[in-house]
């Protein structure tokens, strides 16, 4: 007996066909994943995906970076090494704003990029069984793929038969 496959991948030519397939498979309660060359809002609504926390993470990183950058400059100029030159105030905040802004942007970019990689599962998983699917590379070019987890090809062929997918293949585990 052959080992249980990871799932079955069905390839479609247009996003309308993909939306119809996702709708049909979601009604049956199957666990599915989609791979498309560009975002398809109708599929996102059908899958009930939660909103991304990435904007909040990036904003928080920017605020922490800006606050930390300002405090570092304040500490260095007013507390650790105060030098009064020409009667100017030690806490000259307008002079700190350029560096504060730059440090905030830098931290937002670095933390945002790391968070994106983590949320896209590109750091944790360097290899995934779906990468072995025949024609998977086309998902970033011109095909719309739906992967049904833990099923056999014959089952999915019956379910998606009327939708006529371009290709239907089992994904080895």
C-alpha positions as CSV (number, residue, x, y, z in Angstrom):
1,X,0.0,0.0,0.0
2,X,1.4,3.4,-1.0
3,X,1.9,6.0,1.7
4,X,-0.8,8.6,2.4
5,X,-0.3,11.7,0.1
6,X,0.0,15.2,1.4
7,X,-3.0,16.1,-0.7
8,X,-4.2,16.7,-4.2
9,X,-3.5,19.8,-6.3
10,X,-6.0,21.0,-9.0
11,X,-4.8,23.7,-11.5
12,X,-7.2,26.2,-13.0
13,X,-6.8,28.6,-15.9
14,X,-8.8,31.6,-14.5
15,X,-9.6,33.0,-11.1
16,X,-13.3,32.5,-11.7
17,X,-12.8,28.7,-12.0
18,X,-10.6,28.8,-8.8
19,X,-13.4,30.7,-6.9
20,X,-16.0,28.1,-8.0
21,X,-13.7,25.3,-6.9
22,X,-13.0,26.9,-3.5
23,X,-16.7,27.5,-3.0
24,X,-17.5,23.9,-3.8
25,X,-14.8,22.5,-1.6
26,X,-15.5,24.8,1.4
27,X,-19.2,23.7,1.3
28,X,-17.9,20.2,1.8
29,X,-15.8,21.3,4.7
30,X,-12.5,20.2,3.3
31,X,-9.1,21.6,4.4
32,X,-7.7,23.6,1.4
33,X,-4.9,25.9,0.5
34,X,-4.7,28.2,-2.6
35,X,-1.7,29.4,-4.6
36,X,-2.2,32.2,-7.1
37,X,0.0,34.5,-9.1
38,X,-1.8,37.5,-7.5
39,X,-4.2,38.1,-4.6
40,X,-7.8,37.0,-5.3
41,X,-10.1,38.8,-2.9
42,X,-13.1,36.5,-3.6
43,X,-11.0,33.5,-2.4
44,X,-9.8,35.4,0.7
45,X,-13.5,36.0,1.6
46,X,-14.4,32.4,1.0
47,X,-11.6,31.1,3.1
48,X,-12.5,33.5,6.0
49,X,-8.9,34.5,6.4
50,X,-8.2,36.8,9.4
51,X,-6.8,40.2,8.7
52,X,-3.0,40.3,8.7
53,X,-1.3,41.6,11.9
54,X,1.6,42.8,9.8
55,X,0.6,46.6,9.8
56,X,0.3,46.6,13.6
57,X,3.6,44.9,14.0
58,X,5.3,47.4,11.6
59,X,3.7,50.4,13.3
60,X,4.7,49.1,16.8
61,X,8.3,48.5,15.6
62,X,8.5,52.0,14.1
63,X,7.2,53.6,17.4
64,X,9.6,51.5,19.5
65,X,12.5,52.4,17.1
66,X,11.7,56.1,17.1
67,X,11.2,56.2,20.9
68,X,14.4,54.2,21.5
69,X,16.3,56.4,19.0
70,X,15.2,59.6,20.8
71,X,15.9,58.2,24.2
72,X,19.4,57.1,23.2
73,X,20.2,60.6,21.9
74,X,18.7,62.2,25.0
75,X,20.6,60.0,27.3
76,X,23.9,60.6,25.4
77,X,23.5,64.4,25.1
78,X,21.6,65.4,28.3
79,X,22.4,62.7,30.9
80,X,25.6,60.8,30.2
81,X,27.8,63.5,28.7
82,X,26.2,67.0,29.0
83,X,28.1,69.7,27.4
84,X,26.6,73.2,27.4
85,X,27.8,74.9,24.2
86,X,26.8,78.5,23.8
87,X,24.0,78.3,26.3
88,X,21.9,76.0,24.2
89,X,19.6,73.5,26.0
90,X,20.9,70.0,26.6
91,X,17.6,68.5,25.3
92,X,17.5,70.1,21.9
93,X,14.7,67.9,20.5
94,X,14.6,69.4,17.0
95,X,18.2,68.3,16.5
96,X,17.2,64.7,17.4
97,X,14.2,64.4,15.0
98,X,16.1,63.4,11.9
99,X,17.9,60.5,13.6
100,X,14.7,59.6,15.5
101,X,12.8,59.3,12.2
102,X,15.6,57.3,10.5
103,X,15.9,54.8,13.4
104,X,12.1,54.4,13.4
105,X,12.0,53.6,9.7
106,X,15.0,51.2,10.0
107,X,13.5,49.2,12.8
108,X,10.1,49.2,11.1
109,X,11.7,47.7,8.0
110,X,13.9,45.1,9.7
111,X,11.1,43.9,12.1
112,X,8.5,44.1,9.3
113,X,10.6,42.0,6.9
114,X,11.3,39.4,9.6
115,X,7.7,39.3,10.6
116,X,6.6,38.8,7.0
117,X,9.1,35.9,6.5
118,X,7.8,34.3,9.7
119,X,4.1,34.7,8.9
120,X,4.7,33.5,5.3
121,X,6.4,30.4,6.8
122,X,9.5,31.1,4.9
123,X,11.8,31.0,7.9
124,X,10.3,28.1,9.8
125,X,9.8,25.8,6.8
126,X,12.5,25.8,4.1
127,X,10.8,22.9,2.4
128,X,7.2,22.0,2.1
129,X,5.6,19.0,0.4
130,X,3.6,21.3,-1.9
131,X,6.9,22.2,-3.6
132,X,6.9,18.7,-5.1
133,X,3.6,19.1,-6.8
134,X,3.8,18.9,-10.5
135,X,3.6,22.3,-12.1
136,X,3.7,24.2,-8.7
137,X,6.0,26.8,-10.2
138,X,3.2,27.9,-12.5
139,X,1.3,29.2,-9.5
140,X,3.5,32.3,-9.5
141,X,3.1,32.8,-13.3
142,X,-0.3,32.0,-14.8
143,X,-2.1,29.2,-13.0
144,X,-4.4,29.1,-10.0
145,X,-3.9,26.1,-7.7
146,X,-6.0,24.7,-5.0
147,X,-4.6,22.0,-2.7
148,X,-7.0,19.7,-0.8
149,X,-5.1,18.2,2.2
150,X,-5.2,14.5,3.0
151,X,-7.2,13.3,0.1
152,X,-6.7,11.0,-2.9
153,X,-6.8,12.0,-6.5
154,X,-9.9,9.9,-7.3
155,X,-12.0,11.6,-4.6
156,X,-11.1,15.1,-5.7
157,X,-11.6,14.1,-9.4
158,X,-15.2,13.3,-8.6
159,X,-15.8,16.5,-6.6
160,X,-14.2,18.8,-9.1
161,X,-15.2,16.9,-12.3
162,X,-17.8,19.5,-13.5
163,X,-15.3,22.3,-13.1
164,X,-12.7,20.6,-15.4
165,X,-9.4,21.5,-13.8
166,X,-6.4,21.8,-16.2
167,X,-4.4,19.4,-14.1
168,X,-5.1,17.2,-11.1
169,X,-2.2,15.5,-9.3
170,X,-1.4,13.9,-6.0
171,X,1.2,15.6,-3.9
172,X,3.6,13.1,-2.3
173,X,4.1,13.5,1.5
